[in-house]
């Protein structure tokens, strides 16, 4: 199932950016690089929702001095890092 693999790719991209996060736009760009075109909003929503609910990722506000509003980013959590290291098992996340 593609959802399982997209979940893994999102976690892997966030691991590489850790301890910083990535915006949803950056994540979409990375997925497009891997030829995973997530133009279906439902797929993106499902993947992000699942990872947030499982507490593998978190939504953070980043203050940028040049902007009046905070920018939202997704960041991998310690639990998400443990999943990628094989210390946590989740059959709904499939390594690519």
N, C-alpha and C positions, 0 to 999 in steps of 0.2 A: 504494500500500500504506500502510495507516494507521501501521504501525511507523515508517516513514521520517519521516512528519510528526510523530509523537509525539516522536521523537528530536530533531527540530528545536525543538519547543516546549519540551522540557526544557532544551536548551542555551540557548535564548533567555531562559527564566526564570532560569537560573543566571547568565547574563550580567548581567541586571539587578540581581542581588543581589551580584555580584562587587565587592570581594574576599571578601565573606562567602559562606557557603553556605546551603543550605536543607535542612530535614529532608524525608524522603520524604512525610510528611503534608502539608507546605506545597506540595510539588510536585503532589501529588494534588489539592489544593484549587485550585491554579492551572489544572491541566488541566480540572477540572470547570467552571471559569469559561469556558473555551474550548469547552465542551460535548464534551470528549473524556473520556468516562467510562471510566476504567481500572480497572473493578471486576474485570477478569480479571487475576488475579495473574500468569499466564503472560506477558501483554503487558507489564506493568510490569517483571517480572523480565528479560524479553528486552531491553527498551529500556535499562534501567540496566546490565545486563551488557555489552551491546554498547558503550555509551559508556565504561564503565570499561575494557574490554579495549582499546579504541582509544586510551585515555588522553586522551579529551576531557573527562572529569570524574574527580574523585578523591573518596575517602571520607575525611573528617577527623573527629577527635574534638574536641569543644568542651567545655571545662571551664566549668561554671556553678557559682558559689559556693553557690547554694541547693540544689543536687542533689549526692548522694553519688556518682553515676555520671556519666560523660561522656555527652554527647549526640552522636549520629552525624549528620553532615551531608554532603551532596554539594556539591562546589564545582567550577566550571568551571576547566579548566587553560588555560595559554597556548595549547596546541595546539587546544583547543576554541574559544577566542576567534579564533584564526586561521582555523578552519573557517567560523565565522560571518562573518568579514570577507572570505571568498572566497580567502584565501591558501593554503588546503588544500582539495582536492577529495575528496569522498566521496559516491558515488552512492547510498549507503544512508541519507543524511540529506537530506530534501527540504524546502525552504522552503515554508511555508504562506502 
